[in-house]
Amino acid sequence: MTDTRKMFDDIAPSYDALNHIMSVNVDKSWRSRAIKELTEGGEPHTFLDVACGTGDSTIAIAKAAGPEAKVTGVDISAGMMELVSGKAAKEGVLDRITLRLADGENLPYADGSFQRVFCAFGIRNFTHKDKGLEEFRRVLVPGGKAVILELSVPQGKILRGLYDIYFMHVLPFIGGVISGNKKAYRYLPASVHAFPAPERFCAMMKEAGFENVRYRTMSLGLCRMFIGEK
């Protein structure tokens, strides 16, 4: 955990730019679709954004949910979260956001504290994903929903080959040059490869107590959105 925290602290200044460059801004459309799922119906007002990083999702939730929204962002990296407040102020939603340094596997909130839990591109970094899922469900109100967005490995042979070349070789080189941390950008694609297959991750959500679990594939399998209800 300490090593992961330090890695994200180190790459925080270049994290946003590299994410958008390396995904050709497709990550913004993935996040938009997930937040639409998270905020649909107009009723939820309390949100928890786990592994919020530099706050792109936290800010997008606050904007989508409207002025009544109360969005809490938690992350283990103080370096990443230092960037959130300035970004939120520019977007006019700082008053809707609360930030806290916290571990997603041990959330410092009472049972049933939030109507929605969101985690974008973060749970693959958890040491104990099952524990994280249990925590996500615990802090939800009955009838609440968790939406998890995560990078994944495409299934098609040709696309998988191109993916492996880019993510295992090109991405670490570019990321290392720009961020100065080659190790981090070798770790990030390796963590995607190590993430459970979608069917297995859905099974893990069910084992954690979630109901009506399902997933959606985006961009030919480059990203998947997992949904579960309490």
C-alpha positions in Angstrom: 0.0 0.0 0.0 2.8 2.4 0.9 4.5 1.8 -2.5 1.3 2.3 -4.4 0.6 5.6 -2.5 4.1 6.9 -3.3 3.9 5.9 -6.9 0.7 7.9 -7.4 2.1 10.8 -5.4 5.1 10.9 -7.8 3.0 10.9 -11.0 0.3 13.2 -9.8 1.5 16.3 -11.7 1.4 14.6 -15.1 -1.4 12.1 -14.4 -4.3 13.9 -16.1 -2.4 14.9 -19.2 -1.0 11.4 -19.7 -4.4 9.8 -19.2 -6.1 11.9 -21.8 -3.2 11.6 -24.3 -2.8 7.9 -24.0 -6.6 7.1 -24.2 -7.0 9.8 -27.0 -9.6 11.3 -24.7 -11.8 8.3 -24.9 -11.6 8.0 -21.1 -13.9 11.1 -20.9 -16.7 9.3 -22.8 -16.3 6.2 -20.6 -16.6 8.3 -17.5 -19.6 10.2 -18.9 -21.5 7.0 -19.6 -20.8 5.7 -16.1 -21.8 9.0 -14.4 -25.1 9.0 -16.4 -25.7 5.5 -14.9 -24.8 6.8 -11.5 -27.0 9.9 -11.5 -30.0 8.7 -13.5 -33.4 9.3 -12.0 -32.5 12.6 -10.4 -33.0 11.3 -6.8 -29.5 10.5 -5.5 -27.8 13.4 -3.7 -25.0 11.6 -1.6 -22.1 10.2 -3.6 -18.8 8.6 -2.6 -16.1 8.6 -5.2 -13.5 6.0 -4.1 -9.9 6.3 -5.4 -10.9 9.7 -6.7 -7.4 10.6 -7.8 -7.1 14.1 -9.2 -10.9 14.5 -9.1 -12.1 14.2 -12.7 -14.9 11.9 -11.6 -15.6 13.7 -8.4 -16.1 17.0 -10.3 -18.1 15.4 -13.1 -20.5 13.8 -10.5 -21.0 17.1 -8.8 -21.8 18.8 -12.1 -24.1 16.1 -13.3 -26.0 15.7 -10.0 -26.7 19.4 -9.6 -26.6 21.9 -6.8 -28.1 19.6 -4.2 -25.3 17.0 -4.6 -22.9 16.2 -1.8 -19.9 14.4 -3.3 -17.2 12.9 -1.1 -13.9 11.9 -2.7 -11.5 9.6 -1.0 -8.0 8.4 -2.1 -4.8 7.1 -0.5 -2.7 9.7 -2.4 -2.4 13.1 -0.9 -0.4 14.2 -4.0 -3.3 13.3 -6.3 -6.0 15.0 -4.2 -4.0 18.2 -3.8 -5.1 18.9 -7.4 -8.8 18.4 -6.8 -9.8 21.7 -5.1 -8.3 24.0 -7.8 -10.0 22.0 -10.5 -13.3 22.0 -8.7 -13.2 25.7 -8.0 -12.7 26.4 -11.8 -15.7 24.3 -12.5 -17.8 26.1 -9.9 -18.6 22.9 -7.8 -16.1 23.2 -4.9 -18.9 23.8 -2.4 -20.4 20.4 -3.3 -17.3 18.4 -2.7 -15.6 17.0 0.4 -12.2 15.3 0.3 -10.7 12.8 2.7 -7.5 10.8 2.7 -8.7 7.2 3.1 -8.2 3.6 2.0 -11.0 2.1 -0.1 -10.6 -1.2 1.7 -11.3 0.5 5.1 -13.7 3.3 4.5 -14.2 5.7 7.5 -17.9 6.0 7.1 -20.9 4.4 8.9 -23.1 1.8 7.3 -25.6 3.3 4.8 -23.9 6.7 4.5 -24.3 7.1 0.7 -26.8 6.6 -2.0 -24.2 5.9 -4.7 -20.7 4.7 -4.7 -18.4 5.2 -7.7 -14.9 3.9 -8.5 -13.2 4.8 -11.8 -10.0 3.0 -12.7 -9.0 2.4 -9.1 -10.1 -0.9 -7.8 -7.5 -2.8 -9.8 -5.0 -1.2 -7.5 -6.6 -2.6 -4.4 -4.6 -5.3 -2.6 -7.9 -7.0 -1.5 -10.6 -6.3 -4.1 -13.1 -8.4 -2.2 -12.7 -6.3 0.9 -13.1 -3.2 -1.2 -16.3 -4.5 -2.7 -17.7 -5.3 0.8 -16.9 -1.8 1.9 -18.6 -0.3 -1.1 -21.8 -2.2 -0.3 -21.6 -1.5 3.4 -21.6 2.3 3.1 -24.5 2.2 0.6 -28.1 2.8 1.8 -30.5 -0.1 1.1 -31.4 0.2 -2.6 -28.2 2.1 -3.3 -26.0 1.5 -6.3 -22.3 1.0 -7.0 -20.8 1.8 -10.4 -17.3 0.6 -11.1 -15.4 1.7 -14.2 -12.2 -0.2 -15.0 -9.8 -0.7 -17.9 -9.8 -4.2 -19.4 -8.1 -6.4 -22.0 -10.0 -6.7 -25.3 -10.9 -10.2 -26.4 -10.3 -10.2 -30.2 -7.0 -11.6 -31.3 -5.9 -8.8 -33.6 -7.1 -6.0 -31.2 -5.5 -7.8 -28.3 -2.2 -7.9 -30.2 -2.3 -4.2 -30.9 -3.3 -3.6 -27.3 -0.4 -5.5 -26.0 2.1 -3.7 -28.2 0.8 -0.3 -27.1 0.1 -0.9 -23.5 3.1 -3.0 -22.7 5.7 -1.2 -24.7 4.6 2.2 -26.1 2.7 3.4 -23.1 5.5 2.7 -20.5 8.0 4.5 -22.8 5.8 7.7 -23.3 4.6 7.7 -19.7 8.1 7.2 -18.3 9.5 10.1 -20.4 6.8 12.5 -19.5 6.3 11.6 -15.9 9.9 10.6 -15.1 8.6 7.4 -13.5 9.0 4.5 -15.9 8.2 2.0 -13.2 4.7 3.5 -12.7 3.9 3.2 -16.4 5.0 -0.4 -16.4 2.9 -1.2 -13.4 -0.3 0.4 -14.7 -0.7 -1.8 -17.9 0.4 -4.9 -15.9 -2.4 -4.2 -13.4 -4.9 -4.2 -16.2 -3.7 -7.6 -17.4 -4.0 -8.9 -13.8 -7.5 -7.7 -13.3 -10.2 -10.5 -13.1 -12.1 -11.4 -16.2 -15.6 -9.6 -16.3 -17.5 -12.8 -15.3 -15.2 -13.4 -12.4 -15.4 -9.8 -11.2 -19.2 -10.0 -11.3 -19.1 -13.1 -9.3 -16.9 -11.3 -6.7 -19.5 -8.5 -6.5 -22.2 -11.1 -5.8 -20.0 -12.7 -3.2 -19.7 -9.3 -1.6 -23.5 -9.1 -1.3 -24.5 -7.1 -4.4 -27.6 -7.9 -6.3 -28.7 -7.3 -9.9 -25.0 -7.4 -10.9 -24.2 -6.7 -14.5 -21.5 -5.2 -16.7 -21.3 -3.3 -20.0 -18.4 -3.4 -22.5 -17.1 -0.2 -24.0 -14.8 0.5 -26.9 -14.4 -3.1 -28.0 -13.4 -4.3 -24.5 -10.9 -1.6 -23.6 -13.1 -0.6 -20.7 -15.9 -2.2 -18.7 -18.6 -0.7 -16.4 -19.8 -2.9 -13.5 -23.0 -2.2 -11.7 -24.4 -3.7 -8.5 -27.2 -2.8 -6.1 -27.7 -3.2 -2.4 
